[in-house]
Amino acid sequence: MAHINLLPWRERLREERKREFFSIIAGVVVIAAGLLFLGDRYINRAIDTQTARNEFVRAEILLLDARVAEINNLRQQKEDIRARMNVITDLQGTRPVIVRIFDELVRTLPEGVFYESVERTNNSIAIEGTAETYGRITELMRRLDTSEWFEATDLSEFSVVASSETAMSAAISFSLTLSIELPGQGEQERGVR
């Protein structure tokens, strides 16, 4: 029988398989590296895109915040103007009241009583004056109490002052306060309660 040596053939086949194996491994490594590179590029591009979107949203939020602040400022100005208009409307509505108050003060003034000063503070009037007799002051207070424009008449002080013309005649100095009540206001307040 003849001897055939198969060892070199087997070794070549083994070497060839090793080369194929390393070629496949190298190919897989190259493909994996390429896929990793492409995946990294894709993810970085997605991150950059999202960052740009976030910056755009932040810029728009700043714009909207500025607009909201402007709207709030305009609302505040609107409320201020509305408050001023209400004050003006109230002043115009109460303009005839002061005329009526002076008219009522004159109407309730009895003969022999003289006002020296009349001062209004909110809904209160302080009057200083002189009268010929105590009876005139009493008459004045009675008339003020029966008036529908005044309430809570309070005589705070009175004193006798000698006249400079003759020693026989003397005047009585007085101070009183009263509250203003608009006609119909008392009924409205009682109706509300």
C-alpha positions as CSV (number, residue, x, y, z in Angstrom):
1,M,0.0,0.0,0.0
2,A,1.0,3.4,-0.7
3,H,1.4,5.9,1.9
4,I,-0.3,9.2,1.3
5,N,0.5,12.1,3.6
6,L,-2.6,14.1,4.2
7,L,-1.1,16.4,6.8
8,P,-0.1,19.3,4.6
9,W,-3.6,19.4,3.1
10,R,-5.2,19.4,6.5
11,E,-2.9,22.1,7.7
12,R,-3.7,24.2,4.7
13,L,-7.4,23.7,5.3
14,R,-7.0,24.6,8.9
15,E,-5.0,27.7,8.0
16,E,-7.6,28.7,5.5
17,R,-10.4,28.3,8.0
18,K,-8.4,30.4,10.5
19,R,-8.0,33.1,7.9
20,E,-11.7,33.0,7.0
21,F,-12.5,33.1,10.7
22,F,-10.3,36.1,11.4
23,S,-11.6,37.7,8.2
24,I,-15.2,37.2,9.4
25,I,-14.2,38.6,12.8
26,A,-12.5,41.5,11.3
27,G,-15.5,42.1,9.0
28,V,-17.9,41.9,12.0
29,V,-15.7,44.3,14.0
30,V,-15.6,46.7,11.1
31,I,-19.4,46.5,10.6
32,A,-19.9,46.8,14.4
33,A,-17.6,49.9,14.5
34,G,-19.4,51.3,11.5
35,L,-22.8,50.7,13.1
36,L,-21.6,52.2,16.4
37,F,-20.3,55.2,14.5
38,L,-23.6,55.7,12.6
39,G,-25.5,55.2,15.8
40,D,-23.4,57.7,17.6
41,R,-23.9,60.2,14.8
42,Y,-27.6,59.6,14.8
43,I,-27.9,60.0,18.5
44,N,-25.7,63.2,18.5
45,R,-27.8,64.6,15.7
46,A,-31.0,63.8,17.7
47,I,-29.5,65.5,20.8
48,D,-28.5,68.6,18.8
49,T,-32.0,68.8,17.2
50,Q,-33.7,68.4,20.6
51,T,-31.3,71.0,22.1
52,A,-32.2,73.4,19.3
53,R,-35.9,72.7,19.9
54,N,-35.4,73.4,23.7
55,E,-33.7,76.7,22.9
56,F,-36.5,77.7,20.6
57,V,-39.0,76.8,23.3
58,R,-37.1,78.8,25.9
59,A,-36.9,81.8,23.6
60,E,-40.7,81.6,22.9
61,I,-41.3,81.2,26.6
62,L,-39.3,84.4,27.3
63,L,-41.3,86.1,24.5
64,L,-44.6,84.9,26.1
65,D,-43.5,86.0,29.5
66,A,-42.8,89.5,28.2
67,R,-46.2,89.5,26.6
68,V,-47.9,88.3,29.7
69,A,-46.1,91.0,31.8
70,E,-47.3,93.6,29.2
71,I,-50.8,92.2,29.4
72,N,-50.7,92.4,33.2
73,N,-49.4,95.9,33.0
74,L,-52.2,96.9,30.7
75,R,-54.7,95.2,33.0
76,Q,-53.3,97.2,35.9
77,Q,-53.5,100.4,33.9
78,K,-57.1,99.5,32.9
79,E,-58.0,99.0,36.6
80,D,-56.3,102.3,37.5
81,I,-58.2,104.1,34.8
82,R,-61.4,102.4,35.9
83,A,-60.8,103.5,39.5
84,R,-60.2,107.0,38.4
85,M,-63.3,107.0,36.3
86,N,-65.3,105.7,39.3
87,V,-63.8,108.6,41.4
88,I,-64.8,111.1,38.8
89,T,-68.3,109.6,38.5
90,D,-68.7,109.7,42.2
91,L,-67.5,113.3,42.3
92,Q,-69.9,114.2,39.6
93,G,-72.7,112.3,41.3
94,T,-72.1,114.1,44.6
95,R,-71.5,117.6,43.1
96,P,-75.1,118.6,43.7
97,V,-75.0,117.3,47.2
98,I,-72.7,120.0,48.5
99,V,-75.1,122.6,47.1
100,R,-78.0,120.9,48.8
101,I,-76.0,120.8,52.1
102,F,-75.3,124.5,52.0
103,D,-79.0,125.2,51.1
104,E,-80.1,123.0,54.0
105,L,-77.6,124.8,56.4
106,V,-79.1,128.2,55.3
107,R,-82.7,126.9,55.5
108,T,-82.2,125.6,59.1
109,L,-80.4,128.7,60.3
110,P,-82.8,130.6,62.7
111,E,-82.7,134.4,63.0
112,G,-80.1,135.6,65.4
113,V,-77.6,132.8,64.8
114,F,-74.5,133.4,62.7
115,Y,-72.0,130.9,61.3
116,E,-68.4,131.9,61.6
117,S,-66.9,128.8,60.1
118,V,-68.2,125.7,58.5
119,E,-65.8,122.8,57.8
120,R,-66.7,119.5,56.1
121,T,-64.6,116.4,56.7
122,N,-65.9,113.3,54.8
123,N,-69.5,112.9,56.1
124,S,-69.0,115.2,59.1
125,I,-69.5,119.0,59.4
126,A,-68.0,121.1,62.2
127,I,-69.7,124.5,62.7
128,E,-68.5,127.4,64.8
129,G,-70.7,130.4,65.3
130,T,-72.4,132.9,67.6
131,A,-76.0,133.3,68.7
132,E,-77.9,136.0,70.5
133,T,-79.5,133.7,73.1
134,Y,-79.4,130.1,74.2
135,G,-82.9,129.7,72.8
136,R,-81.5,130.4,69.3
137,I,-78.9,127.6,69.7
138,T,-81.7,125.3,70.8
139,E,-83.8,126.2,67.8
140,L,-80.8,125.7,65.5
141,M,-80.2,122.2,66.9
142,R,-83.9,121.3,66.7
143,R,-84.0,122.4,63.0
144,L,-80.8,120.5,62.2
145,D,-82.2,117.3,63.9
146,T,-85.5,117.5,61.9
147,S,-83.6,118.0,58.6
148,E,-83.5,114.9,56.4
149,W,-79.9,115.9,55.4
150,F,-78.3,115.9,58.8
151,E,-78.2,113.6,61.8
152,A,-76.3,113.2,65.1
153,T,-76.1,116.9,66.0
154,D,-73.7,117.3,68.9
155,L,-73.1,120.7,70.7
156,S,-69.6,120.3,71.9
157,E,-69.1,123.7,73.6
158,F,-70.6,127.1,74.1
159,S,-69.5,130.2,76.0
160,V,-70.7,133.7,76.6
161,V,-68.7,136.4,74.8
162,A,-69.1,140.1,75.7
163,S,-69.8,142.4,72.8
164,S,-67.4,145.3,72.3
165,E,-70.2,147.7,71.4
166,T,-72.1,147.7,74.6
167,A,-71.5,146.0,77.9
168,M,-75.2,145.1,78.1
169,S,-75.4,142.8,75.1
170,A,-73.6,139.5,75.1
171,A,-73.3,136.9,72.4
172,I,-73.0,133.1,72.9
173,S,-70.2,131.4,71.0
174,F,-70.8,127.7,70.1
175,S,-69.3,124.8,68.4
176,L,-71.2,121.8,67.1
177,T,-70.7,118.8,64.8
178,L,-73.2,116.9,62.8
179,S,-73.2,114.1,60.3
180,I,-74.4,114.2,56.7
181,E,-77.1,111.7,55.8
182,L,-78.2,111.7,52.2
183,P,-82.0,111.4,51.9
184,G,-82.8,107.7,51.1
185,Q,-79.4,106.5,52.2
186,G,-80.6,105.5,55.7
187,E,-83.4,103.3,54.2
188,Q,-80.9,101.7,51.8
189,E,-78.6,100.8,54.6
190,R,-81.4,99.5,56.8
191,G,-82.7,97.5,53.8
192,V,-79.3,95.9,53.2
193,R,-78.9,94.8,56.8
